[in-house]
């Protein structure tokens, strides 16, 4: 069976189209590599992408894309609002098919070592590759963002990179690399109000460190324009690190009930990027009040596409 990995590279550029396309060109036209999508955000100053493919080809593509980003992005001139520490901010690796998390960890180790060898950009390991428990997530590594980390790393041993000296690259900053058990879910809830203060209060309700769900690391309340109606509204945007243990319907229901306290209705939800089928099945199970079926049937086995994929895999 062929092996496939999924990666979510995040580059610190959201507005310069020539730079964005130059980076994404490194993934295009390669056998065994598919760009699922990318969505630059000028306000947040980031270029998140999703790429699927065979490990050896994805490795080459990531190294080439990182080289291009290091060449074209100067963190001394960066002005985006998204948490950040480097031109190539994060390179997260996930299992997709036919590959183990241990193999993904080895992939991440090799990637980090090769990036430092070629470009002398310090590397922090996260997820399953983290050297310290606090670095299993991104918050501690990115604390203070690029400018704050640039100063802190000189005096605080706990902020030292895992590969490279205790200083950031003068233009590229640092890069975070790691294999993760489960692909994050990026889930937005749009509210029928233009009051950003309400969105920020609701963000505090669901954010792990302010009393919400422990698996929600990043959540913000920001102004938004509804794509279908063009109406101004606000959005609670959540990064869910373990959507199987923290189902989307639970997050949605909490935001909906808390919004009602302020007389605000929920307009809609949004899923950004790809998401595991099982996450959606759990949401359907909850809202449709599905009952388990005995015998060979399970919700996973009742999805026709899963069987088609198995047949295709057997032919590879």
C-alpha positions in Angstrom: 0.0 0.0 0.0 1.3 3.4 -0.9 2.1 5.8 1.9 0.7 9.4 2.1 1.2 12.2 4.5 -0.7 15.5 5.0 1.1 18.7 5.9 -0.1 22.2 6.8 2.8 24.6 6.1 2.2 28.1 7.3 4.2 31.0 5.8 4.4 34.5 7.2 3.1 36.3 4.1 -0.5 37.2 3.2 -0.5 40.1 0.7 2.3 40.0 -1.8 0.9 37.9 -4.6 4.2 37.4 -6.4 5.7 36.0 -3.2 2.7 33.8 -2.4 2.7 32.3 -5.9 6.5 31.8 -5.9 6.2 29.8 -2.6 3.2 27.7 -3.8 4.9 27.0 -7.2 7.3 24.8 -5.2 4.4 22.4 -4.6 2.9 22.4 -8.1 3.7 20.1 -11.0 5.2 17.4 -8.8 4.3 13.7 -9.2 2.9 12.4 -6.0 2.1 15.8 -4.5 -1.3 17.5 -4.5 -2.1 21.0 -3.3 -5.4 20.7 -1.5 -5.7 24.4 -1.1 -4.2 27.7 0.2 -5.7 30.8 1.5 -3.5 33.9 2.0 -4.8 36.4 4.6 -3.4 40.0 4.3 -4.8 41.2 7.6 -3.4 38.2 9.6 -0.2 38.2 7.5 -0.1 34.5 6.8 -0.2 31.9 4.0 -1.7 28.6 5.3 -1.7 25.7 2.8 -2.6 22.1 2.8 -0.6 19.6 0.8 -1.1 15.8 0.5 1.4 13.3 -1.0 4.0 10.7 -0.9 6.5 11.3 1.9 9.7 11.5 -0.3 8.1 14.0 -2.7 6.5 16.1 0.0 9.9 16.3 1.7 11.4 17.8 -1.5 8.5 20.2 -2.0 8.7 21.4 1.6 12.4 22.0 1.4 12.1 24.0 -1.8 9.1 26.0 -0.5 10.9 26.8 2.7 14.0 27.9 0.7 11.9 30.3 -1.4 10.1 31.7 1.7 13.4 32.3 3.5 14.7 34.1 0.4 11.6 36.4 0.0 10.3 37.0 3.5 12.1 39.4 5.9 10.7 39.1 9.4 12.1 42.5 10.4 9.5 44.0 8.1 6.6 41.7 9.1 3.4 43.4 10.3 0.7 40.7 10.4 -1.5 39.9 13.4 -1.3 36.1 13.3 1.0 34.5 16.0 4.4 34.0 14.4 8.0 33.3 14.9 9.5 32.9 11.4 9.2 33.3 7.7 8.3 29.6 7.5 6.4 29.6 10.7 5.1 26.0 11.1 5.5 22.8 9.2 3.1 20.3 10.8 3.0 16.7 9.6 0.0 14.3 9.9 -0.7 10.7 8.9 -3.0 10.4 5.9 -2.9 6.8 4.7 -0.6 3.8 5.0 1.8 5.6 7.3 2.3 5.5 11.1 2.7 8.4 13.5 6.2 7.1 14.3 7.2 7.4 10.6 5.8 11.0 10.5 7.9 11.8 13.6 11.0 10.5 11.7 10.0 12.6 8.7 9.7 15.7 10.9 13.1 15.1 12.5 14.7 14.8 9.1 13.0 17.8 7.8 14.0 20.0 10.7 17.7 18.8 10.5 17.8 19.4 6.8 16.3 22.9 7.0 18.9 23.9 9.6 21.8 22.3 7.6 20.8 24.2 4.4 19.7 27.6 5.8 21.0 27.9 9.5 17.4 28.7 10.5 16.9 27.5 14.1 14.3 24.7 14.6 11.7 24.2 17.4 10.0 20.8 17.5 6.4 20.5 18.4 3.6 17.9 18.7 5.0 14.4 19.1 8.5 15.6 18.4 8.5 18.2 21.2 11.5 18.1 23.5 9.6 19.8 26.3 5.9 19.3 27.4 5.1 23.0 27.0 6.2 22.8 23.3 3.7 20.2 22.4 1.5 23.2 21.4 2.6 26.3 19.6 1.7 29.0 22.2 4.9 28.7 24.4 7.2 28.6 21.3 5.6 31.7 19.8 5.3 33.7 23.0 6.1 37.3 22.2 6.0 36.5 18.5 9.2 37.1 16.4 10.3 40.3 18.0 9.7 39.1 21.6 11.3 35.7 20.9 14.3 37.3 19.3 15.1 39.0 22.6 14.0 36.2 25.0 16.0 33.5 23.4 19.2 35.3 24.2 18.7 35.1 27.9 16.2 32.4 28.7 17.4 28.8 28.3 13.8 27.6 28.2 13.3 29.5 25.0 16.3 28.0 23.2 15.7 26.3 19.9 16.0 22.5 19.6 18.4 22.8 16.7 20.7 25.7 16.3 22.3 28.3 18.6 20.3 30.5 21.1 19.4 33.2 18.6 17.0 33.6 15.7 18.0 34.0 12.1 18.3 37.8 11.3 15.6 37.7 8.6 13.9 34.2 8.7 13.4 33.9 12.5 12.8 30.3 13.4 10.7 27.4 12.1 8.5 25.1 14.1 8.3 21.4 12.9 6.5 18.4 14.3 4.2 15.4 13.7 0.8 15.5 15.3 -1.6 12.6 16.0 -4.7 14.3 14.7 -5.3 17.0 12.1 -6.5 20.3 13.6 -10.0 21.5 12.7 -10.4 25.2 11.9 -14.0 26.0 12.8 -15.7 29.4 12.6 -19.0 30.5 14.0 -20.5 33.7 12.5 -22.8 35.9 14.7 -25.6 38.2 13.7 -23.9 41.3 15.3 -21.2 43.8 14.5 -20.1 44.0 18.1 -16.6 42.6 18.3 -16.6 42.8 22.1 -19.3 40.1 22.1 -17.3 37.9 19.8 -14.2 38.3 22.1 -16.3 37.4 25.2 -17.5 34.2 23.4 -14.0 33.4 22.4 -13.0 33.5 26.1 -15.8 31.0 26.8 -14.4 28.4 24.5 -10.6 29.1 24.8 -8.8 26.5 26.9 -6.7 28.8 29.0 -9.7 31.0 29.9 -11.9 28.2 31.1 -13.2 26.6 27.9 -12.1 23.5 26.0 -8.6 22.3 26.6 -8.1 21.3 23.0 -8.9 24.8 21.6 -5.5 26.6 21.6 -6.3 29.5 19.2 -9.5 31.3 19.2 -10.3 34.9 18.3 -13.3 37.2 17.7 -13.0 39.3 14.6 -15.1 41.4 12.2 -16.2 39.5 9.1 -18.4 39.8 6.0 -20.8 37.0 5.4 -19.9 35.5 2.0 -23.5 34.6 1.0 -25.3 37.8 2.1 -22.5 40.4 2.1 -23.7 41.4 5.6 -21.2 42.7 8.2 -21.0 40.4 11.2 -18.4 39.1 13.7 -16.8 35.6 13.8 -15.5 33.4 16.6 -12.7 31.5 14.9 -11.4 28.3 16.7 -8.4 26.1 16.1 -9.4 22.7 17.6 -6.4 20.5 18.1 -8.4 17.3 18.9 -11.8 17.5 17.2 -12.6 13.8 17.9 -12.5 14.4 21.6 -14.0 17.9 21.4 -16.7 17.5 18.7 -17.6 20.5 16.6 -21.3 20.3 17.7 -20.3 20.8 21.3 -18.3 24.0 20.5 -21.1 25.2 18.2 -23.8 24.7 20.9 -21.8 26.4 23.6 -21.2 29.5 21.4 -24.9 29.5 20.4 -26.1 29.4 24.0 -23.6 32.0 25.2 -24.5 34.3 22.3 -28.2 34.1 23.3 -27.3 35.8 26.6 -26.5 38.9 24.6 -29.5 38.6 22.3 -27.3 37.5 19.4 -28.2 34.7 16.9 -25.8 32.4 15.1 -25.8 32.9 11.3 -23.7 29.9 10.3 -20.7 27.8 10.8 -17.6 27.4 8.6 -15.0 24.7 8.3 -11.7 25.9 6.9 -9.5 23.5 5.1 -9.9 19.7 5.2 -11.3 17.7 8.1 -11.5 14.0 8.9 -14.8 12.3 7.9 -15.2 10.8 11.4 -15.4 14.4 12.8 -18.3 15.1 10.6 -19.9 11.7 11.3 -19.8 12.5 15.0 -21.6 15.8 14.4 -24.2 14.0 12.3 -24.6 11.4 14.9 -25.4 14.0 17.5 -27.8 16.2 15.6 -29.6 13.3 13.8 -29.7 11.3 17.1 -28.4 8.3 15.2 -28.5 4.9 17.0 -25.7 2.3 16.6 -26.4 -0.7 14.4 -25.2 -4.2 15.5 -23.3 -6.4 13.2 -20.8 -5.3 10.5 -22.3 -1.9 10.1 -20.7 1.1 11.7 -20.9 4.8 10.7 -17.4 4.4 9.2 -18.5 1.4 7.2 -21.7 3.2 6.1 -19.7 5.8 4.1 -19.6 4.5 0.6 -16.4 6.5 -0.3 -14.4 4.7 2.4 -15.1 1.4 0.6 -14.2 2.9 -2.8 -10.9 4.2 -1.4 -10.0 0.7 0.0 -10.6 -0.8 -3.5 -8.4 1.8 -5.1 -5.7 1.2 -2.5 -5.7 -2.5 -3.2 -5.0 -1.7 -6.9 -1.9 0.4 -6.1 
